[in-house]
Amino acid sequence: MQVDTMRRIDYWAGIPLCLLATPLVKLFDLFRGAPSAPPRNVLFIELSEMGSTILVDPAMRKLQRETGANLHFAIFAKNKPSLDLLRTVPAENIFTLRENGLLPLATDTLRFLAWCRARRIDTVIDLELFSRFTALLTGLSGAGRRLGFHAFFNEGLYRGDLLTHRVAYNPHLHIARNFVALVNTLLAAKQERPYSKTVINDAEIVLDKAPVDPAAVEAMRAKIHAHAPAFDAQRHRLVLVNANASDLMPLRRWAKASYIALIRRLLDAFPDCFVLLTGAPPERDGLQEIADAAASERCANFAGLTGFDELVPLYAISELMLTNDSGPAHFAAVTGMPTYVFFGPETPRLYGSLGLTTPIYAGLACSPCVSAANHRKSPCDDNVCLQVITTEQVFEVLKPALSGSRFGA
């Protein structure tokens, strides 16, 4: 289902449904009373953002340490593999919803409501900032504690009043800190308005690293060589380029011509570097244009050839990754590989990777232009914020990390 289609459904159906659900849920809460037992089965809901499953991991681990609660997660089926990188939530505790049509989505919603009750979910934490659908899932889950971001007196999206614990979203804090604030709300010793009146320090948003299987590393080297025979693990350093050539997030893309020029510059300057173009299967054709234009045996199109379970070994053997602002920047954060990430419509202050990362950001007066307040829909159709970033500027950013070859070239 297209993003704009989901936005329209969320607007035209979500507003009246949230309005109708609010008094019903409040009435049920009135008769049931506030829960007295500590949280035991906690459900996190984040449907559409794969990177957020990584950014919320420190908050989930904190909750597990502090309460010992069983963690559950609800997510769109296509995004579930992102939860497998750190495996904080057991596979059997993950509920997936299909979003490839209204009927499958409606069917899975009914299944979700039954699943929550079968699992005895007592607490739901809605991680979304602007989805009325997740507000409805949270409100109708049957849980006695329901936490999420609330607009209060801000001009935000109407999501009804379905929460028992209303948390102030802070647009000046990194989203990972906002996620920790949700967990701190659950741990609060008294009621607050608004939640959460806590300090969140840097140590609280540190990610655990994913284990690296040596056998998987060797298998990845062999796979790269099979698809790019010129690659020699004894002579070449891998540089990953995630150009995100699909139309899913066009505003976040650095220009294809700029990628081509940069790759040529890197290959000329560093004879021991081998560039792998990475991406999803639908991006393969677009990335092949970049590989063809680079015109070098040391640049290969690897898009669509790796599963999620192969990302960690790929990142473990790579020198660095250059990427548009997208999921791979966050997936790489569970490894020690440095990433260099383009920002423009978003800001690294709020959505930067938690790993070893360097943002590449021009900081125009109009940037960032997407936020929770506009449903992440920008009026912009000309991403000058990325166009003004030159090939030479990016080369100079990458140069220190690639100088001094391990192979003496």
C-alpha positions in Angstrom: 0.0 0.0 0.0 1.4 3.4 -1.0 2.4 5.8 1.9 0.0 8.5 0.7 -2.8 6.0 0.6 -2.1 5.0 4.2 -2.1 8.6 5.2 -5.5 9.2 3.6 -7.0 6.2 5.2 -5.5 7.2 8.6 -7.0 10.6 8.2 -10.5 9.9 6.9 -11.1 6.7 8.8 -8.8 7.4 11.8 -10.3 10.6 13.1 -13.9 9.4 13.4 -12.8 6.0 14.8 -10.6 7.7 17.4 -13.5 9.9 18.3 -15.8 7.0 18.7 -13.4 4.8 20.5 -12.4 7.3 23.1 -15.6 7.3 25.3 -15.9 3.5 25.0 -12.4 2.9 26.2 -12.7 5.5 29.0 -16.0 3.8 30.1 -14.3 0.4 30.2 -11.4 1.9 32.2 -13.9 3.4 34.7 -15.5 0.0 35.4 -12.2 -1.9 35.5 -10.2 0.5 37.6 -6.5 1.2 37.5 -4.2 -2.0 37.4 -2.5 -2.7 40.7 -0.1 -5.5 39.6 3.3 -4.6 38.1 3.6 -4.8 34.3 4.3 -8.4 33.2 3.5 -8.5 29.5 4.5 -5.3 27.7 3.8 -4.7 24.0 5.6 -2.1 21.9 3.9 -1.0 18.7 5.9 0.5 15.8 4.6 -0.5 12.4 6.3 1.3 9.6 9.8 2.4 10.6 12.4 -0.3 10.4 15.1 1.9 11.9 13.0 2.6 14.9 13.2 -1.1 16.0 16.9 -0.4 16.5 16.5 3.0 18.1 14.0 1.7 20.6 16.3 -1.2 21.7 18.0 0.6 24.6 14.6 1.5 26.0 13.3 -2.1 25.7 16.4 -3.4 27.4 16.1 -0.9 30.2 12.5 -1.9 30.8 13.4 -5.6 30.8 16.3 -4.9 33.3 14.1 -2.8 35.6 10.9 -4.9 35.6 11.7 -8.4 34.2 8.6 -8.0 32.0 8.0 -10.2 28.9 8.5 -8.0 25.9 6.2 -8.2 22.8 6.2 -6.2 19.6 3.7 -5.4 16.8 5.0 -4.5 13.4 4.2 -4.6 9.7 5.2 -8.0 8.3 7.6 -6.6 5.8 9.6 -4.9 8.6 9.8 -7.8 11.0 13.3 -8.9 9.9 14.7 -5.7 11.5 13.8 -7.1 14.9 16.0 -10.1 14.2 19.3 -8.2 14.3 19.4 -7.9 18.1 16.7 -10.4 19.0 15.7 -8.5 22.1 12.1 -9.6 21.6 11.5 -13.4 21.3 10.3 -14.4 17.9 7.2 -16.0 19.3 6.2 -12.6 21.0 6.2 -10.7 17.7 2.8 -10.0 16.0 2.9 -9.0 12.3 0.3 -7.2 10.3 0.0 -7.2 6.5 -0.3 -3.8 4.9 -0.7 -4.9 1.3 -4.4 -4.2 1.2 -7.4 -3.1 3.3 -8.8 -6.6 3.7 -5.6 -8.2 5.0 -5.0 -5.2 7.3 -8.5 -5.4 8.7 -8.2 -9.2 9.2 -4.9 -8.9 10.9 -6.3 -6.1 13.1 -9.0 -8.4 14.5 -6.4 -11.1 15.0 -4.3 -8.6 16.9 -7.0 -7.7 19.3 -7.6 -11.4 20.0 -3.8 -12.0 20.3 -3.4 -9.2 22.9 -6.0 -10.9 25.1 -4.6 -14.4 24.6 -1.2 -13.1 25.6 -2.6 -11.2 28.6 -1.0 -7.9 27.5 -1.3 -5.6 30.4 0.8 -2.7 29.1 1.1 -1.2 25.6 3.7 1.4 24.6 2.8 3.2 21.3 6.0 4.4 19.7 4.4 6.1 16.8 4.2 9.9 16.6 1.5 10.5 14.1 -0.4 7.3 13.4 -4.1 7.1 14.4 -4.1 3.5 13.5 -1.6 2.6 16.2 -3.5 4.8 18.7 -6.6 2.6 18.0 -4.6 -0.6 18.3 -3.3 0.7 21.7 -6.7 1.8 22.9 -8.6 -1.3 21.9 -5.8 -3.7 23.1 -7.5 -4.4 26.4 -4.4 -3.4 28.3 -4.8 -1.5 31.6 -1.8 0.7 31.0 -1.4 2.5 27.7 1.5 4.8 27.1 2.2 7.1 24.1 3.0 10.6 22.9 0.2 13.1 23.4 0.0 16.6 21.8 -1.4 18.4 25.0 -1.6 22.0 23.9 0.4 21.6 20.8 -1.2 21.6 17.4 -0.6 18.0 16.7 -2.6 15.2 14.9 -5.8 14.3 16.6 -5.5 10.7 17.9 -8.3 10.7 20.4 -7.7 10.3 24.1 -7.0 6.6 24.4 -3.9 6.7 26.7 -3.7 6.1 30.4 -0.2 7.7 30.5 0.3 10.7 28.3 3.9 11.5 27.5 5.1 14.8 26.1 7.1 14.2 22.8 10.1 16.5 22.9 11.0 17.6 19.3 14.4 18.8 20.6 15.5 15.4 21.8 16.8 12.4 19.8 14.0 10.0 19.2 15.9 7.3 21.1 15.7 9.5 24.2 12.0 10.0 23.7 11.6 6.2 23.6 13.5 6.0 26.9 11.1 8.6 28.3 8.2 6.3 27.5 9.8 3.6 29.6 10.6 6.0 32.4 6.9 6.9 32.4 6.1 3.3 33.1 8.6 3.2 35.9 7.5 6.5 37.5 6.7 6.3 41.2 3.8 8.9 40.9 1.5 10.4 38.3 2.9 13.3 36.4 1.5 15.8 33.9 3.1 15.6 31.5 5.3 12.5 31.7 8.3 12.1 31.8 10.2 14.5 34.2 13.5 12.6 34.0 17.0 13.1 32.7 18.1 10.7 30.0 21.9 10.5 29.8 24.0 9.2 26.9 24.7 5.9 28.6 21.0 5.1 28.3 20.9 5.1 24.5 23.9 2.9 23.9 23.2 0.0 21.6 24.3 -3.6 22.3 26.4 -5.1 19.4 25.2 -8.0 17.4 27.4 -11.2 17.6 29.5 -11.9 14.6 29.7 -15.5 13.4 33.2 -16.2 11.8 31.7 -18.8 9.5 29.1 -16.3 8.3 31.9 -13.8 7.7 33.8 -16.3 5.5 30.5 -17.2 3.7 29.9 -13.5 3.0 33.4 -13.1 1.5 32.8 -16.1 -0.7 29.4 -14.7 -1.8 30.9 -11.3 -2.7 33.6 -13.0 -4.8 31.0 -15.2 -6.5 29.1 -12.1 -7.7 32.1 -9.9 -8.1 35.1 -12.0 -9.2 37.5 -9.1 -9.2 37.1 -8.8 -5.4 40.0 -10.2 -3.4 39.7 -10.2 0.3 43.5 -10.1 0.7 43.9 -7.0 -1.3 40.6 -5.0 -1.1 38.9 -3.0 1.5 35.1 -3.0 1.1 33.3 0.4 0.9 29.5 0.0 0.9 27.4 2.6 -0.9 23.7 2.5 -0.1 22.3 4.9 -2.7 18.7 4.1 -2.1 17.6 4.3 -5.7 13.9 3.5 -5.1 11.1 6.0 -5.2 10.1 5.3 -1.5 11.9 8.3 -0.1 13.0 10.5 -3.0 13.6 13.6 -0.9 16.3 11.8 1.1 18.4 10.8 -1.9 21.6 12.3 -2.9 21.7 12.6 -6.7 22.7 9.5 -8.7 25.2 11.6 -10.7 26.9 12.6 -7.5 27.2 9.0 -6.4 28.8 8.1 -9.7 31.3 11.0 -9.6 32.2 10.1 -5.9 32.7 6.4 -6.6 35.0 7.2 -9.5 36.9 9.6 -7.3 37.3 7.0 -4.5 38.4 4.3 -6.9 41.0 6.5 -8.4 42.3 7.8 -5.1 42.3 4.4 -3.3 43.4 1.5 -5.5 42.7 -1.0 -2.7 39.1 0.0 -2.3 36.3 -2.1 -3.7 32.8 -0.5 -3.8 29.7 -2.6 -3.2 26.4 -1.0 -4.0 23.8 -2.3 -1.5 20.0 -2.1 -1.4 16.7 -3.9 -1.6 15.8 -6.1 -4.6 13.5 -3.3 -6.2 16.5 -1.0 -6.2 18.8 -3.3 -8.2 18.0 -1.9 -11.6 18.6 1.7 -10.5 21.8 0.8 -8.8 23.0 -1.1 -11.9 23.0 2.3 -13.7 25.5 3.6 -11.1 27.7 0.5 -11.4 27.7 0.7 -15.2 28.6 4.4 -15.1 31.4 3.8 -12.6 32.9 1.5 -15.3 35.3 -0.3 -13.0 35.7 -4.0 -12.0 36.1 -2.7 -8.5 32.5 -1.5 -8.3 29.8 -4.1 -8.2 26.0 -4.1 -7.7 25.2 -6.2 -4.7 21.6 -5.0 -4.2 19.0 -7.7 -3.4 21.7 -10.3 -2.8 21.7 -10.2 1.0 19.1 -11.2 3.6 18.8 -9.5 6.9 20.7 -12.3 8.6 23.7 -11.5 6.3 23.9 -7.8 7.1 26.0 -8.2 10.3 28.8 -10.3 8.6 28.7 -7.9 5.6 29.1 -4.9 7.8 31.8 -6.7 9.9 34.1 -7.0 6.9 33.5 -3.6 5.5 35.6 -0.5 6.0 32.7 1.9 6.0 29.3 2.7 4.5 28.0 5.8 2.8 24.2 5.9 2.8 21.2 8.1 2.4 19.1 8.5 5.6 17.4 5.1 5.7 17.3 1.8 7.6 20.8 0.6 6.8 22.3 3.4 8.8 20.5 2.1 11.9 21.1 -1.6 11.1 24.9 -0.8 10.9 24.8 0.7 14.4 24.7 -2.8 15.9 28.2 -3.4 14.5 31.4 -1.5 14.7 31.4 -0.3 11.1 31.6 3.5 10.6 28.7 5.0 8.6 28.4 8.3 6.8 24.8 9.4 6.4 23.2 12.1 4.3 20.6 14.3 6.0 18.3 17.0 4.6 14.6 16.5 5.1 15.4 15.0 8.5 17.9 16.1 11.0 20.6 13.9 12.6 19.9 15.6 16.0 16.6 13.7 16.1 17.1 10.7 13.9 20.8 10.0 13.7 22.2 6.5 14.0 23.3 5.4 17.5 26.4 3.7 16.0 29.8 5.0 14.9 28.3 7.6 12.5 29.1 10.9 10.8 26.2 13.0 9.5 26.6 14.8 6.2 24.2 17.7 6.5 24.1 21.1 4.8 21.7 22.7 7.4 19.7 24.9 5.1 17.1 27.3 6.6 14.3 25.0 5.3 15.8 21.8 6.8 14.5 19.7 8.3 11.1 19.9 6.6 9.4 16.7 7.8 8.3 16.2 11.4 5.6 14.7 13.6 3.6 17.9 13.1 3.2 17.4 9.3 2.8 13.6 9.2 6.3 13.5 7.7 4.9 14.9 4.5 6.9 17.8 3.1 5.7 20.2 0.4 9.2 20.1 -1.1 9.7 18.7 -4.6 13.3 19.9 -5.0 15.7 18.6 -2.4 18.3 21.4 -2.6 19.4 20.4 1.0 21.1 17.4 -0.6 21.9 18.9 -4.0 24.2 21.5 -2.4 26.4 18.8 -0.9 29.2 18.4 -3.4 31.2 15.3 -4.4 34.4 16.9 -3.3 32.9 17.7 0.1 31.9 14.1 0.7 35.2 12.9 -0.6 37.0 15.0 2.0 34.8 13.6 4.7 35.6 10.0 3.7 39.2 10.6 2.9 40.6 10.3 6.5 38.9 7.0 7.1 40.4 5.5 3.9 43.9 7.0 4.0 46.6 4.6 5.1 45.8 1.3 3.4 46.1 -1.9 5.5 47.7 -3.5 2.4 50.4 -1.0 1.7 48.9 0.3 -1.6 
